[in-house]
Amino acid sequence: MKVTLSGAWGTATQMFQQARHLGMAVRKSPEAEAELLRAEVIKGIDTGSPAGTRLAPLASSTRAVRALLGVPSRQALVATGELRNSIRVWRQGGSWVVGVTGRRAVLVETLEKGRTRVIRMTEQQRRWLFANLGRANPGVPPGGGGDTITQKIPPRPFLTPVYRAYLRDTQRTGFRVLASTAQKTGSVFARVFGV
């Protein structure tokens, strides 16, 4: 009996040989996608416009305190770079997570949702605060009334808009993951999927 093979057996053989890389590619592509999302979050902080959503500007009192403390940045969310540098990608269970952990997670919640709090000050703290605010920002009166100040932090979401934009674009995201997986498995898979 004679067997004749027809078709693209050379390509099929190459695909079979490159398929051993498939497991690694399937694990690495979601991680690469999470790193891409992290980069978008950082870009949003740097530009002050996460996913095109403009952040609330700093209050004049915040700018005055920053000037007093020698912090040159006048941009929301950027004072020392600590928040920006704390955004991480990590594996949790079967998923990849982009966010902030540890003590900065409370700060992130405050920034995402906003917060108003009343702070009780001693007479000495009050005198120091208003004297220095007046020096750093001539528009602030040198004295103040009462023994409390109200701190109002408006919402400045920098994670949520990026996550929502990412999730809205599932078709492009799915293709990107598929293309990344195909490229990681080898040239034959990449040609088959057109990437």
N, C-alpha and C positions, 0 to 999 in steps of 0.2 A: 504494500500500500504506500502510495506516495502522498505526502502532505505538502501543500503549497501555501505559504503565508503571503497574504497580500495586505496592503494598507501601510500605515505609518508605524511599523513595528520598532523601528529605531527610536522614534520619539517615545513610544510606549515603554521601551526598555529604560530609556533615560529617566522618564517620569517615575518608574518603579524604583530605580536606584536613588533618585533624589527624594523620594517619599520618606526615607529614613530621617530626613531633616524636618519633617512635618511637625513632629511633637515639639521640638524646640521652637519652631516658628509660631506654633499656636500659643505657646507660653509667652514668647517675647512680644508678639504684636499687641496684646492688650496693655502690656507695660509701656511700650512705646507710645501708645495712644494716651495713657495716663500722663506721661511726660509732656506730651503735646498740650494736654489740658493744663498742666502746671505752668507751662510757658505762657499760655494765654492769660492765666490768672496774674502772673507776674507782669506781663505786658499791660494789663488793665490797671495795676497799681502804678506802674511807671508813667503811664499816659494820663492817669486820673479819670479814665473812662472805660471801665470794664465792660466788654462786649458792647461798646457804644453808649453805655449809660453813664452820663456825667455825674461825678461825685459832688456832694454838697461842699461848697467852699469853706475854708476855715473861718471861724469867728475872729473878729479883731482882737478879742482878749486872748485867744489861742496864739495868734501871730505875735502878740506882745510878750506872752510868756516864753515862746520859742526864742524870740530875740533876746530876752533877758537871760535865758539859759545858753545862748550862743548856738542855737540850732538854726542853720542857714535855710533849711527848706521851708517854703511857704505852701507846699503842696499837701493836700489831705492824704493821710496814710503813710506819708514818707517823712519821717523825722530822722531816724537813725539807720534805717534799712533793716532793722531787726525783724519786723513783721514780714517784709518781703523775703528775707533770707530764711524764714522759718517755715515756708510753704514746702511741703514734702510730698513724695509719692511713696506709699507703702502697701504691702500686700496684707489683706485681712480676710482670712478664710479663703474663699475662691475668687475674691475680687481685688481690684486695685483701687486704692483710695487716694484722692488728692485733697490735702487740707493741712491743718495745723494741729499739733498735739501738745500735751503738757499745759503749763501755766498760761501759755498764749491763747489757748482755746477759749478761755473766758473773755479775753480781749476781742477775739474774732466774733464771738456772739454779741458783744456790745457794739462792735462796729457794724455788723450785719443788721441788727435790729434797732440800734440807737438806745439811749438811756438818759433818764433824768434822775439826778440824785441831789439831795440837800446835804451839804457838808457843814457841820458845826465847827466854828473856829474860835480859838482863844483870842483875846484882845491883842496879844502880841502877834499872832499869825495874821490877824486882820490888818494891823498897821503895816506889817512887812509887805503883805500882798499888795495893798493899794498903793503904798509908796513906790514899790518897784514897778507895778503896772503903769503908774503915772510916769515914771522915768522912761520906761521902755516904749510907751505909747502915749504921747501927749494928749490924745483925745479922751483918755480915761481919767476921771476925776481923782484927785489925790486922796480923798477920804471915802469911806463907804459907810453904809448904815447897817445896823444889826450885827448879830454874831453868827449868821449863816450865809452861805452863798449857794446858789443853785447852779449846778453844772448840767448843761443840756448838750448831749452828744447826739447830733442828728444821725439817722441811719446812713451809713456809707457802705452798702453791700458791694463787696468785691469778688466774692465767690459765687453767690447765687446767680447773678446775671450771666456769668461765663458758663456755669453748669446748664442753665436754661437754654442758652444759645447752642451749646453742644448737643443737648438732647433734642432740640428742634430739628437739627440737621442729620437725622438718623440715616438717610440714604447715602449721603456723602461720607459719613462716619463709617458706615458698614463697608462701603467700597474701599475706603482707606485701610481698614483692618484687613480686608480680603487681599488687597494689593500688597500690603506689607507682609502678610503671611506667604503669599506667592513668591515675592522677591526673596524672602529668607529661605525658601525651600530649594530654589535653584532656577536657572534660566528657562528650563522647559516649562515649569509651572507658570512662570511670569509670562511667557509667550502665549500659553493656553488661555490665561486670564486677561491677556492684552495689556499688561503693565510693564 
